Amino acid sequence: MQGSSSSSRHVLAILLIILQITSSIAKTFSHKPYHTEYIRSSCTTTTYPRLCYRSLSIYASKINTSPRLIAHTALLVTFRASKSTSRLMRKIARTHRLKPRVAAAMADCIEVIDDSIDELQKSIGEIVRIRRSNFVLIMSDLQTWVSAALTDEDTCMDGFSGRAMNGYAKMMVRKRIVKIAHLTSNALALINNYASSQILD
């Protein structure tokens, strides 16, 4: 009898553990798909939806279904990518013997990307200050600054146009600048979505 009772308790303990694990898995998958689906849906309004989803879906639990948080996160992702690109360009300028024209284009590009970083940083600082009383004003500032950041990135690429600029520096800069320009474009689209929603959260 004692063996039977002990065996029953053992089986019951295993069943309880299985139920706890099942419950934990159910909670994980009951929320995450909903949040990632919100990101997928929001990203369809951007110019580069696949990049948008890929760069933001990992923050799904933080973003939840908030228009402000998805725009804020997009700005942060773009800001970090821009900082990384600026560091890379400075490294290339220091460690590679660039032709004078390429070196000048690199210096100009670093300058305008730093301007872009400043504009993104201001945007990140302002979006967290949004209230009903200042919503329209701050949204206007965000749209202006992020549009300016996108223009700066285009200016950088213009400096590397032409066959004379071909080479490692152009290849690396183009690859990075194109990515941050796409991220910036997506962030601007999400900011515009937020402006249209007028949802305060």
matplotlib code that plots the C-alpha trace (Angstrom):
import matplotlib.pyplot as plt

x = [0.0, 2.8, 4.5, 1.2, 0.7, 4.3, 3.9, 0.7, 2.3, 5.2, 2.9, 0.9, 4.1, 5.1, 1.7, 1.9, 5.3, 3.9, 0.9, 3.2, 5.4, 2.4, 0.9, 4.2, 4.5, 0.9, 1.5, 4.6, 2.9, -0.5, 1.1, 4.1, 2.4, -0.1, 2.7, 4.7, 1.6, 1.1, 4.7, 4.2, 1.0, 2.6, 5.6, 3.4, 3.1, 6.8, 8.9, 11.0, 8.7, 11.0, 13.8, 11.3, 9.9, 13.4, 14.8, 11.8, 10.3, 12.9, 11.5, 7.9, 7.3, 8.5, 6.6, 3.3, 0.8, 1.9, 2.3, 4.6, 6.8, 7.2, 8.2, 10.5, 12.1, 12.6, 14.4, 16.7, 17.5, 18.4, 20.4, 22.5, 23.1, 24.1, 26.6, 28.1, 28.4, 30.1, 32.6, 33.3, 33.9, 36.3, 38.2, 38.4, 39.6, 42.4, 43.6, 43.3, 45.4, 42.5, 42.9, 42.4, 39.0, 37.8, 39.3, 37.4, 34.1, 34.7, 35.2, 32.1, 30.1, 31.3, 30.2, 26.7, 26.2, 27.1, 24.4, 22.0, 22.9, 22.2, 18.8, 17.9, 19.1, 16.9, 14.0, 14.5, 14.6, 11.5, 9.2, 9.2, 8.0, 4.8, 1.7, -1.8, -0.9, 2.3, 1.5, 1.1, 4.2, 6.5, 5.3, 6.1, 9.6, 10.1, 9.0, 11.3, 14.4, 14.0, 13.4, 16.6, 18.5, 17.3, 18.5, 21.9, 22.3, 21.4, 24.0, 26.7, 25.9, 26.0, 29.6, 30.6, 29.0, 31.1, 33.6, 36.5, 35.1, 35.1, 36.9, 36.7, 35.8, 32.9, 31.7, 31.7, 30.1, 27.4, 26.4, 26.1, 24.6, 21.9, 20.9, 20.6, 18.8, 16.2, 16.0, 15.5, 12.8, 11.0, 11.2, 9.8, 6.8, 6.1, 6.3, 3.8, 1.6, 1.8, 1.0, -2.1, -3.2, -3.0, -2.9, -1.2, 0.1]
y = [0.0, 2.4, 1.7, 2.4, 5.7, 6.8, 6.0, 8.0, 11.0, 10.7, 10.6, 13.6, 15.6, 14.9, 15.9, 19.2, 20.0, 19.2, 21.5, 24.3, 24.0, 23.9, 27.0, 28.8, 27.9, 28.9, 32.3, 32.9, 32.1, 33.7, 37.2, 37.2, 36.4, 39.2, 41.7, 40.6, 40.7, 44.3, 45.1, 43.2, 45.2, 48.5, 47.7, 47.2, 51.0, 51.6, 51.6, 48.7, 46.4, 43.4, 45.4, 47.1, 43.8, 42.2, 45.2, 45.7, 42.2, 41.4, 44.2, 43.0, 42.5, 46.1, 47.7, 45.8, 47.5, 51.1, 53.5, 55.7, 52.8, 51.4, 54.8, 55.3, 51.9, 52.5, 55.8, 54.0, 51.2, 53.8, 55.9, 52.9, 51.9, 55.4, 55.6, 52.3, 53.6, 56.8, 54.8, 52.5, 55.5, 57.1, 53.8, 53.5, 57.1, 56.5, 53.0, 53.2, 55.3, 57.0, 59.0, 62.7, 62.8, 59.8, 61.2, 64.4, 62.6, 60.5, 63.6, 65.2, 62.0, 61.7, 65.3, 64.9, 61.6, 63.2, 65.8, 63.0, 61.4, 64.7, 64.9, 61.4, 61.9, 65.0, 63.1, 60.3, 62.8, 64.6, 61.6, 60.6, 64.1, 63.9, 65.0, 66.0, 69.6, 69.4, 66.5, 68.5, 70.6, 67.7, 65.5, 68.4, 68.6, 64.9, 64.8, 67.7, 66.2, 62.7, 64.1, 66.1, 63.0, 61.2, 64.1, 64.0, 60.3, 61.0, 63.8, 61.4, 58.9, 61.7, 62.4, 58.9, 58.9, 58.4, 55.7, 57.6, 56.8, 53.0, 50.9, 49.5, 52.8, 53.4, 49.8, 49.8, 53.3, 52.6, 49.3, 51.0, 54.3, 52.5, 50.5, 53.4, 55.4, 52.6, 52.4, 56.2, 56.1, 53.4, 55.4, 58.4, 56.3, 55.0, 58.5, 59.6, 56.7, 57.8, 61.4, 60.2, 57.9, 60.7, 57.9, 58.9, 56.0]
z = [0.0, 0.9, -2.5, -4.3, -2.3, -3.0, -6.7, -6.9, -5.3, -7.7, -10.7, -9.3, -8.8, -12.5, -13.7, -11.7, -13.2, -16.7, -16.1, -14.9, -18.0, -20.3, -18.7, -19.0, -22.7, -23.3, -21.7, -23.8, -27.1, -26.3, -26.1, -28.3, -31.6, -30.9, -30.3, -33.3, -35.5, -34.4, -35.5, -38.8, -39.5, -38.6, -40.8, -43.9, -44.0, -44.3, -47.5, -46.3, -44.4, -44.1, -42.6, -40.4, -39.0, -38.7, -36.8, -34.4, -33.8, -31.2, -29.1, -29.4, -25.7, -25.0, -27.8, -27.1, -29.3, -28.7, -31.7, -29.6, -28.5, -31.9, -33.3, -30.3, -30.7, -34.5, -33.6, -31.1, -33.6, -36.3, -33.8, -32.8, -36.4, -37.3, -34.4, -35.4, -39.0, -37.9, -35.9, -38.9, -41.2, -38.7, -38.5, -42.3, -42.6, -40.0, -41.1, -44.9, -47.2, -49.1, -52.3, -51.7, -53.3, -51.3, -48.1, -48.7, -49.4, -46.2, -44.1, -45.5, -44.9, -41.3, -40.7, -42.2, -40.5, -37.2, -37.9, -38.6, -35.3, -33.5, -35.1, -34.2, -30.6, -30.3, -31.7, -29.1, -26.3, -27.5, -28.2, -24.5, -23.6, -25.6, -23.8, -25.1, -24.7, -26.9, -29.2, -32.4, -31.8, -30.9, -33.7, -36.1, -34.7, -34.9, -38.6, -39.4, -37.6, -39.0, -42.5, -42.1, -40.9, -44.1, -46.2, -44.5, -45.3, -49.0, -49.0, -47.8, -50.6, -53.2, -52.2, -53.2, -56.6, -59.8, -60.9, -59.4, -56.0, -56.4, -53.9, -50.4, -48.7, -51.1, -50.8, -47.0, -46.7, -49.3, -47.6, -44.1, -45.3, -47.4, -44.3, -42.0, -44.7, -44.9, -41.1, -41.0, -43.7, -41.7, -38.5, -40.3, -41.6, -38.1, -36.7, -39.3, -38.3, -34.7, -35.6, -37.4, -34.5, -31.9, -29.3, -26.0, -24.0]

ax = plt.figure().add_subplot(projection="3d")
ax.plot(x, y, z, "-o")
ax.set_aspect("equal")
plt.show()
